[in-house]
């Protein structure tokens, strides 16, 4: 590790890890995007419910939310992956531990890094596909998204869940950038070490 940086108890030169916060924001934006595009695609079936609840919604409004959230998720994911690689370079995982998947810390970090780049690529491709549907292929249609797009979106969400499990294992099982785990591994007493 670089001796010029002042590392905190979690092994980072700043108080809290950035990557997990960006990950959850990226995933949330993506889930909202696919969810609202699905609601927009099913709008004729739900129109009576919205009218009954006196909600002034339009199909294009749902698709607008879907588009802008997907675009934000794809753009934010560049920062998410970059912060993940930076924090992975500074990681000091617990040794001699296997994850629930039976993987060691280095293999888990490798798969998590490769998977993060692959998901970034998929999100960018989804945003491009969605942009073509919105502005070229289906711009004059009420339903802006294809069913195949929604199916791909749900499939990517499942991949995110599996990939996120690897990240959770890095934190929970290997103690990567978890302050308490790092302090316990160093033999510190948590009651004295934390404010």
C-alpha positions as CSV (number, residue, x, y, z in Angstrom):
1,X,0.0,0.0,0.0
2,X,1.1,3.6,-0.6
3,X,2.6,5.0,2.5
4,X,1.8,8.6,1.4
5,X,-1.9,8.0,1.8
6,X,-3.5,8.1,5.2
7,X,-5.5,4.9,5.3
8,X,-8.5,4.6,7.7
9,X,-9.6,1.5,9.6
10,X,-11.3,0.2,6.5
11,X,-8.1,0.3,4.4
12,X,-9.1,3.3,2.2
13,X,-7.8,6.9,2.2
14,X,-11.4,8.1,2.9
15,X,-13.9,7.3,5.6
16,X,-16.5,5.2,3.8
17,X,-16.1,3.0,0.7
18,X,-17.6,4.8,-2.3
19,X,-18.1,1.7,-4.6
20,X,-21.0,0.1,-2.6
21,X,-22.9,3.3,-2.5
22,X,-22.6,3.9,-6.3
23,X,-23.5,0.2,-6.9
24,X,-26.8,0.5,-5.1
25,X,-27.6,3.7,-6.9
26,X,-26.8,2.2,-10.3
27,X,-28.9,-0.9,-9.5
28,X,-31.8,1.2,-8.3
29,X,-31.8,3.4,-11.4
30,X,-31.7,0.3,-13.6
31,X,-34.5,-1.4,-11.7
32,X,-36.7,1.7,-12.0
33,X,-35.9,1.9,-15.7
34,X,-36.9,-1.6,-16.5
35,X,-39.9,-1.4,-14.1
36,X,-41.3,1.8,-15.6
37,X,-40.7,0.5,-19.2
38,X,-42.6,-2.7,-18.3
39,X,-45.5,-0.6,-16.8
40,X,-45.5,1.5,-20.0
41,X,-45.6,-1.6,-22.1
42,X,-48.5,-3.0,-20.2
43,X,-50.3,0.4,-20.0
44,X,-53.5,-0.6,-21.8
45,X,-54.1,-3.3,-19.2
46,X,-53.5,-0.9,-16.3
47,X,-55.2,2.2,-17.7
48,X,-58.5,1.4,-15.9
49,X,-56.7,1.0,-12.6
50,X,-55.0,4.4,-13.0
51,X,-58.3,6.0,-14.0
52,X,-60.0,4.4,-11.0
53,X,-57.2,5.8,-8.7
54,X,-57.6,9.2,-10.4
55,X,-53.9,9.2,-11.3
56,X,-53.1,11.4,-14.3
57,X,-50.5,9.2,-16.0
58,X,-49.6,8.6,-19.6
59,X,-47.8,5.7,-21.3
60,X,-45.2,8.1,-22.6
61,X,-44.6,9.4,-19.1
62,X,-43.7,5.8,-18.0
63,X,-41.4,5.4,-20.9
64,X,-39.7,8.8,-20.2
65,X,-38.9,7.6,-16.7
66,X,-37.6,4.3,-18.1
67,X,-35.3,6.1,-20.6
68,X,-33.8,8.7,-18.3
69,X,-33.2,6.2,-15.5
70,X,-31.5,3.7,-17.8
71,X,-29.3,6.5,-19.3
72,X,-28.4,7.6,-15.7
73,X,-27.6,4.1,-14.7
74,X,-25.4,3.5,-17.7
75,X,-23.5,6.7,-17.2
76,X,-23.1,6.3,-13.4
77,X,-21.9,2.7,-13.9
78,X,-18.6,4.1,-15.3
79,X,-17.9,5.7,-12.0
80,X,-19.1,2.6,-10.1
81,X,-16.7,0.3,-12.0
82,X,-13.8,2.8,-11.7
83,X,-14.3,3.2,-7.9
84,X,-14.6,-0.6,-7.6
85,X,-11.3,-1.2,-9.3
86,X,-9.6,1.5,-7.2
87,X,-11.0,0.1,-4.0
88,X,-10.1,-3.5,-5.1
89,X,-6.5,-2.4,-5.6
90,X,-6.4,-1.3,-2.0
91,X,-8.3,-4.4,-0.7
92,X,-6.7,-6.6,2.0
93,X,-9.0,-9.6,2.2
94,X,-8.9,-12.0,5.1
95,X,-6.8,-15.1,4.3
96,X,-7.8,-18.7,4.6
97,X,-11.5,-18.1,4.0
98,X,-13.7,-19.6,1.3
99,X,-16.9,-17.9,0.2
100,X,-20.3,-19.6,0.1
101,X,-19.5,-20.3,-3.6
102,X,-16.3,-22.1,-2.5
103,X,-14.1,-19.4,-4.0
104,X,-11.1,-17.8,-2.3
105,X,-10.8,-14.0,-2.0
106,X,-8.6,-13.5,-5.1
107,X,-10.8,-15.5,-7.4
108,X,-13.9,-13.8,-6.0
109,X,-12.3,-10.4,-6.7
110,X,-11.3,-11.4,-10.2
111,X,-14.8,-12.6,-11.0
112,X,-16.3,-9.5,-9.4
113,X,-14.0,-7.2,-11.5
114,X,-14.6,-9.0,-14.8
115,X,-18.3,-9.2,-14.1
116,X,-18.5,-5.5,-13.3
117,X,-16.9,-4.6,-16.6
118,X,-19.2,-7.1,-18.4
119,X,-22.3,-5.5,-16.7
120,X,-21.1,-2.1,-17.6
121,X,-20.9,-3.1,-21.3
122,X,-24.4,-4.7,-21.1
123,X,-25.8,-1.5,-19.5
124,X,-24.3,0.6,-22.3
125,X,-25.6,-1.7,-24.9
126,X,-29.1,-1.6,-23.3
127,X,-29.0,2.2,-23.3
128,X,-28.0,2.2,-27.0
129,X,-30.8,-0.3,-27.8
130,X,-33.3,1.7,-25.8
131,X,-32.2,5.0,-27.5
132,X,-32.7,3.5,-30.9
133,X,-36.2,2.3,-29.8
134,X,-37.0,5.7,-28.4
135,X,-35.7,8.0,-31.2
136,X,-35.7,5.8,-34.3
137,X,-37.4,2.4,-34.5
138,X,-40.5,3.0,-32.3
139,X,-40.7,6.8,-32.0
140,X,-44.2,6.9,-33.5
141,X,-45.6,4.0,-31.5
142,X,-47.3,4.1,-28.1
143,X,-45.2,1.3,-26.7
144,X,-41.6,2.5,-27.1
145,X,-40.0,-0.8,-26.0
146,X,-39.9,-4.2,-27.6
147,X,-40.7,-7.3,-25.5
148,X,-37.3,-8.7,-26.3
149,X,-35.8,-5.6,-24.7
150,X,-37.8,-6.1,-21.5
151,X,-36.8,-9.8,-21.4
152,X,-33.1,-8.8,-21.8
153,X,-33.6,-6.2,-19.1
154,X,-35.0,-8.7,-16.6
155,X,-32.2,-11.2,-17.5
156,X,-29.5,-8.6,-16.8
157,X,-31.2,-7.8,-13.5
158,X,-30.8,-11.5,-12.6
159,X,-27.1,-11.3,-13.6
160,X,-26.8,-8.2,-11.4
161,X,-28.1,-10.2,-8.5
162,X,-25.6,-13.0,-8.9
163,X,-22.8,-10.5,-9.5
164,X,-23.9,-8.5,-6.4
165,X,-23.6,-11.7,-4.4
166,X,-19.9,-11.8,-5.2
167,X,-19.5,-8.2,-4.0
168,X,-21.4,-9.0,-0.8
169,X,-19.1,-12.0,-0.2
170,X,-16.1,-9.8,-0.6
171,X,-17.4,-7.5,2.1
172,X,-19.2,-10.0,4.4
173,X,-17.0,-13.1,4.2
174,X,-13.6,-11.6,3.3
175,X,-13.9,-8.3,5.2
176,X,-12.9,-6.2,2.3
177,X,-13.2,-2.5,3.3
178,X,-15.4,-3.4,6.3
179,X,-14.0,-1.4,9.3
180,X,-15.0,-3.9,12.0
181,X,-13.7,-6.9,10.1
182,X,-10.3,-5.2,9.5
183,X,-10.1,-4.1,13.1
184,X,-10.9,-7.6,14.4
185,X,-8.4,-9.1,12.0
186,X,-5.7,-6.8,13.4
187,X,-6.6,-7.9,16.9
188,X,-8.1,-4.6,18.0
189,X,-10.8,-4.3,20.6
190,X,-13.8,-2.8,18.8
191,X,-15.1,-1.0,21.9
192,X,-11.8,1.0,22.0
193,X,-11.1,1.4,18.3
194,X,-14.4,2.9,17.2
195,X,-15.8,6.2,18.4
